[in-house]
Amino acid sequence: MPKIELLNLSCRNPKAQCDFYCSVLGMLNFGDFTVGYANDAEAKIRFVVAQQPYRPIANDLYWKIALAVPNIELACQQLQKNGVDVGSPHQFQDIGYLAHFSDPEGYPVELIDHCFEGQRSNSSFDTSLFGGGAHFNLLTLRATEIGPIQELCRDIGMTPLAIQSVKGRGFTLHFFAFTSQEPPCPDLHAIENRPWLYQRPFTVLEIQHVPKLNLASPSVNDAVGYQNTLLSGVTHPIQRNRLKLETCRAQ
């Protein structure tokens, strides 16, 4: 099965980034400044050296990653104990139960609960783990046209899992993954599909479709910021490099 294999991000201090993601967010160190959770279906993150600090901008190709957790309140408490400035969990429209913070180099990280606020089940979780057991759920990139992205994802074997219209924000979220699983409801706009999406044990590609955005060229990020996302097991050539998706051999 193909997978989202590796997210490459540049930063001033890769070792400090790895230490933070492992000691605070509960990831494992795989060497070569690469971190990730133990589940092999999830993408890993590799940090490479940059000479300039990263500064997120609203029209960048790269937006964020999202870590899904069984208990977002626990995750926020753990972050606060480690001196991390994290926002309070809140139900954002009918999208998800969210909180946000930045890593030491300024990369945005979203926390997303497996369930909407007030709808969590009584299932047990391990309080010794970050958020009760986090996973790398979403990798979010931006696009001004969704048609070519949908065609690209279809060509490389990704399945559309959900479409979420965000009221009053001027964008729509589209979700794709390498999976044979199907959402509970065949209507990709169905709200019931959303908590299901955040519980998937693999990394999902999230596209923030912003039609009127003046998207920054990927070349802007060659020296600092988002580098690329490597996909393994993909045989179809990727010719639309606007998203900076590239194929690689599985490790």
N, C-alpha and C positions, 0 to 999 in steps of 0.2 A: 504494500500500500504506500503510495507517495505520501509525503508529509512536509509540513513547514519545518525545516531542519534547524536553521540558524539565523538569528537576527544579529547583524553587525552594527555596533554603535561606537563612535569614537569619543574619547574623553581625555582629560589631562592626566588622570591617575587611574589606570586600569586596575591596579592592585587594590586601591581603596574602594573602588566600585565593587570588585569581587567580594571584598571583606564585608561590605554593607549588605549585598544581596544574599550572602551566606549567613552571616551572624544575625541580621535583623529580619530578613524576609524568608529565611529557612531554606534557601537553595543549597545545592551542592557545588563544590568546585571541581570541574572536570579538567583543569589544567589549561595552559595557554590562554589565561584570562577568560575562560569560558565557564559560565554558571548555568544552572537550571535545576528543575525538580527531577526526582528519580524516575517519574513516568516517562517511558521512551517515546510515547506518542506526542509529547509536548516539545515545542521548540526550545532551544537553548539560546543564550545571549552571550556574545563575545565582545569584549571591549578592546579597542585598538587605540594606540596613542595618537593624540592630536596636539598641535602646538597652541591652539587657541581654545578658550572656554566655549562650551555649548550654550546657545541662547535660543530657547524655543520661540517660534513666531507662528502667528495664527494662519498663515498661508503656506506653511512648510508642507512638503510631501508627507513627512512623518508627524504623527500626533502623539501616540502613547502606546503603552501596553496596559492590559487590565489583568489583575490577579483576582481570580474568583475564590471565595472562601465560604465555608459553612457558617461562619459567625463573624460578621463584619465588626461588631462591637468589640469582640475579643481582639481582632487584628488592630483596631485603633488603640486600644489600651496597651498592647504590646509595643506599638510604634511610639506612643507617648513615653513609655518607660525607657525607651532607647533615645529619647530626646528628639524624635522626629515630629515636625509640625504637620499634623494631619487634620483635615477638615472633619467636622462631625458627620456621621452617616445620615443620609437623607434619602427619601424616596423621590427620585427625579421623574416626574410625569408618570407614564406607564411604561417607562424604559427599564429602570432597575433601582435597587437600593444601593447607593453609591457613597464613596468617600474618595478624597484625592490628596496626594502628597507628591513631593519631588524627591528624587534620589540626590546624593551629594553633588552630582555634576549638573543638576537642574533638569534631568529628563522627567517628564510627567508620568506618574503611575496612578492608575485607577484601581480602587478596590471595589469589587462588586459581589454582593451577597448572592448565594445560590437561590434565594427566594426574595420576593417583594417584602417590604416592611410589614410586619405583623402576620406574615404567612408562613413563617419557618416551622418546620415539623419538629417533633420532639426527639428526632434521631440523635444519637450520641456522636460526639466528635472528640478528638484528642486535644485537650487544652494545652499540652506541651508544644504543639505545632503552631506555626504562624497562622492565625485565623482559624485554627482547628484543622488545618490541612489545605494550604493554598495550592492552586495550580495556575499555570500560565495560560489563561483562557483566551485573551484577545490581543491581536496585533493590529493596530489601527493606522491606516494610511488614508490620505486624502485624494480626491479626484474631482475634476470639474465635469467629466462626462462619464456616465455609468455604462452606456451601451458597450463601448470597447472593453471595459473591465468585465462585464458579464460574459462577453464572447471569449475573452482570454481565459477566464476561470473555467468556462465550459470546455475549451480546447485542451486544457491541461488536466481535466478530470476532477475539478472541484465542484461540490454540490452546493447550490444556494440553500441556506438554512432559515433565513429570516430577513424581513425588511421592516425597519422601524422609522416611521415618520416622526420627526421631533418638532412639536408645535412651537411656533414663534421663533425658531432659531435659523431658519433658512437652509436646513440640510436634512438629508435622509441617510439612514444607516443601512448598509447592506452587508450580509454575513455569508461567507463561503468557507468550506472546509473539504479536505480530502476524507470522505467518509461515505459509507453506505447507509448510515443511520438516517432516518427521516423524522422531521418534527412531529409532535403529537397531532397538529392540525395541518392539513394540506395548504391552507391559506397562509402564505408566508408573512402576512401582516398580523396574524392572530396574536393577541397579547399572551395567550397561554403558552406560546412557543418560547417566550423570553426566559423565564426561569429555567426551562429545559435547556436552553442554549448555554446558560452560564454554568450548568452542571456537566457539560461535555468534558470527557477526560482527554482532550486533545486541543491543540492550539487552532483557533479560528481566525481567519483573515476578515477584519472589519474594514469596510470602506466608508468613509464619511464623504458622501456625494454633496458637493457644494457648487451648484451650477454657476454662480456669479463670482466665484473666488478667482483671484489672480494668483494661481498656484506658482510657487517658486520653482525654478528649474532644479532638477536633481543635481546639476553641476555645482550649485551653490553649496551642497553638502559634501563635496568630494574631500575637503580637508577636515571638516569638523561636523559632528552630528550623525544623522542616519547615513549609513553606507549602503547597505543592501539587505535583502532577505534571500537566503539560499533555500531552494526546494530540492528535496531528494526524491528519486524514483519517478521523475517526470521525463517522459520520452519526447513529448511534443516540443519543438523549438519555441522558445519565448522570444517573440520579435517586438512586442510592445513594451519597451523598457521604461515607459513613463513611471511605472510603479517600482522600478528597480528590483524586480524579481529575477533571480538567476537560478539555474539548475546547478546541482552539485552531486557528487557521489555520496551515497550514505556512508557514514563513518563506521 
